[in-house]
Amino acid sequence: MTIANWKYDDFVRANNGKFSVLDFMHAVSATGILPQDFSVCMARLFSPRLNMFDNVIVVDEWFDESRYREYRSQGMSSGQAQAWVNMIEITDIFQEISFDKAKVVAELIAGLWSLIIKRDFPDSSTEASVISDVDLGEVFVTVGAFSASE
């Protein structure tokens, strides 16, 4: 079995239920060398720094002001532009992830992002959301919504 085929549930069964998420992470990281910054980048994916820009919440780590301004110049509301500049594709970041597993990861990320928003911006009604397209096999997470209202 290669590392690409490892499944957490298989490890749990093989160890009579005595194999934690941390054990699995350790086993995976022990099989190959990951860049030291990879763990920090993963942590930032789940717990990004958020800031207010143009009265909307943006994810610091991948916010692109010029892209945001381009969306605004095309007639998007600030709220619509917010959703586009914050959007990440889970199925692109994790290349071989199944659609169903990607949805699980996306829901976890969206839940964490929403908690951070509530903590850092208590007066905001903005939340993170999951967008999925089963036909294309794509799963996304963003901050905000794509509706025309702000």
MOMO-V641333 format. One record per pair of residues at least 12 apart in sequence whose ideal C-beta (glycine too) atoms are under 10 Angstrom apart, sorted by the first residue. I is the first residue (numbers start at 1). GAP is how many residues later the second one is. If there is no record, write none. Layout:
I&GAP ; I&GAP
This chain:
2&29 ; 3&24 ; 3&25 ; 3&28 ; 3&29 ; 4&92 ; 5&91 ; 6&18 ; 6&21 ; 6&22 ; 6&25 ; 7&17 ; 7&94 ; 8&12 ; 8&13 ; 8&15 ; 8&16 ; 8&17 ; 8&19 ; 8&20 ; 9&15 ; 10&14 ; 11&12 ; 11&13 ; 11&16 ; 11&17 ; 12&12 ; 25&14 ; 25&17 ; 41&20 ; 41&52 ; 42&51 ; 44&15 ; 44&16 ; 44&17 ; 44&18 ; 45&14 ; 45&16 ; 45&17 ; 45&43 ; 45&45 ; 45&48 ; 45&60 ; 45&64 ; 45&67 ; 45&68 ; 45&96 ; 46&59 ; 46&62 ; 46&63 ; 46&65 ; 46&66 ; 46&67 ; 46&70 ; 47&62 ; 47&65 ; 47&66 ; 47&68 ; 47&69 ; 48&12 ; 48&13 ; 48&14 ; 48&15 ; 48&38 ; 48&40 ; 48&61 ; 48&64 ; 48&65 ; 48&68 ; 48&95 ; 49&12 ; 49&14 ; 49&67 ; 49&71 ; 50&13 ; 50&36 ; 50&63 ; 50&66 ; 50&67 ; 50&69 ; 50&70 ; 50&71 ; 50&74 ; 50&76 ; 50&78 ; 50&93 ; 51&12 ; 51&69 ; 51&70 ; 52&68 ; 52&69 ; 52&72 ; 53&12 ; 53&15 ; 53&25 ; 53&28 ; 53&29 ; 53&32 ; 54&14 ; 54&15 ; 54&18 ; 54&24 ; 54&27 ; 54&28 ; 55&23 ; 55&24 ; 55&27 ; 55&69 ; 55&95 ; 56&12 ; 56&21 ; 56&22 ; 56&23 ; 56&24 ; 56&25 ; 56&26 ; 56&27 ; 56&29 ; 56&30 ; 56&68 ; 56&70 ; 56&87 ; 56&88 ; 56&94 ; 57&25 ; 57&29 ; 57&56 ; 57&59 ; 57&60 ; 57&63 ; 57&64 ; 57&67 ; 57&69 ; 57&70 ; 57&71 ; 57&86 ; 57&87 ; 58&23 ; 58&24 ; 58&27 ; 58&28 ; 58&85 ; 58&86 ; 59&23 ; 59&26 ; 59&27 ; 59&28 ; 59&29 ; 59&54 ; 59&57 ; 59&69 ; 59&82 ; 59&83 ; 59&84 ; 61&27 ; 62&23 ; 62&24 ; 62&25 ; 62&26 ; 63&19 ; 63&22 ; 63&23 ; 64&21 ; 65&20 ; 66&19 ; 67&14 ; 67&17 ; 67&18 ; 68&13 ; 68&14 ; 68&16 ; 68&17 ; 68&18 ; 69&12 ; 69&16 ; 70&14 ; 70&15 ; 71&12 ; 71&13 ; 71&14 ; 76&70 ; 76&72 ; 77&69 ; 77&70 ; 77&71 ; 77&72 ; 77&73 ; 78&66 ; 78&72 ; 79&47 ; 79&65 ; 79&66 ; 79&67 ; 79&68 ; 79&69 ; 79&70 ; 79&71 ; 80&64 ; 80&65 ; 80&66 ; 80&67 ; 80&68 ; 80&69 ; 80&70 ; 81&63 ; 82&44 ; 82&60 ; 82&61 ; 82&62 ; 82&63 ; 82&64 ; 82&68 ; 83&43 ; 83&46 ; 83&48 ; 83&57 ; 83&59 ; 83&60 ; 83&61 ; 83&62 ; 83&63 ; 83&64 ; 84&58 ; 84&60 ; 84&62 ; 85&57 ; 85&58 ; 85&59 ; 86&27 ; 86&40 ; 86&42 ; 86&43 ; 86&54 ; 86&55 ; 86&56 ; 86&57 ; 86&58 ; 87&42 ; 87&44 ; 87&53 ; 87&54 ; 87&55 ; 87&56 ; 87&57 ; 87&59 ; 88&18 ; 88&21 ; 88&51 ; 88&52 ; 88&53 ; 88&54 ; 88&55 ; 89&13 ; 89&17 ; 89&42 ; 89&49 ; 89&50 ; 89&51 ; 89&52 ; 89&53 ; 90&12 ; 90&13 ; 90&14 ; 90&15 ; 90&16 ; 90&17 ; 90&18 ; 90&19 ; 90&40 ; 90&42 ; 90&48 ; 90&49 ; 90&50 ; 90&51 ; 91&12 ; 91&14 ; 91&15 ; 91&41 ; 91&42 ; 91&45 ; 91&46 ; 91&47 ; 91&48 ; 91&49 ; 92&46 ; 92&47 ; 92&48 ; 93&12 ; 93&46 ; 93&48 ; 94&45 ; 97&40 ; 97&42 ; 98&39 ; 98&41 ; 99&33 ; 99&34 ; 99&35 ; 99&37 ; 99&38 ; 99&39 ; 99&40 ; 100&32 ; 100&34 ; 100&39 ; 101&38 ; 102&28 ; 102&30 ; 102&35 ; 102&36 ; 102&37 ; 102&38 ; 102&39 ; 103&27 ; 103&29 ; 103&31 ; 103&36 ; 104&35 ; 105&25 ; 105&34 ; 105&36 ; 106&22 ; 106&23 ; 106&24 ; 106&25 ; 106&26 ; 106&33 ; 106&34 ; 106&35 ; 106&36 ; 107&21 ; 107&23 ; 107&25 ; 107&32 ; 107&34 ; 108&22 ; 108&33 ; 109&19 ; 109&21 ; 109&32 ; 110&17 ; 110&18 ; 110&19 ; 110&20 ; 110&21 ; 110&30 ; 110&31 ; 110&32 ; 110&33 ; 111&16 ; 111&17 ; 111&19 ; 111&30 ; 112&16 ; 112&29 ; 113&13 ; 113&14 ; 113&15 ; 113&16 ; 113&28 ; 113&29 ; 113&30 ; 114&12 ; 114&13 ; 114&14 ; 114&15 ; 114&29 ; 115&12 ; 115&13 ; 116&12 ; 116&27 ; 117&26 ; 117&27 ; 124&19 ; 126&17 ; 126&18 ; 126&19 ; 127&15 ; 127&16 ; 127&17 ; 127&18 ; 128&13 ; 128&14 ; 128&15 ; 128&16 ; 129&12 ; 129&13 ; 129&14 ; 129&15 ; 129&16 ; 129&17 ; 130&12 ; 131&14 ; 131&15
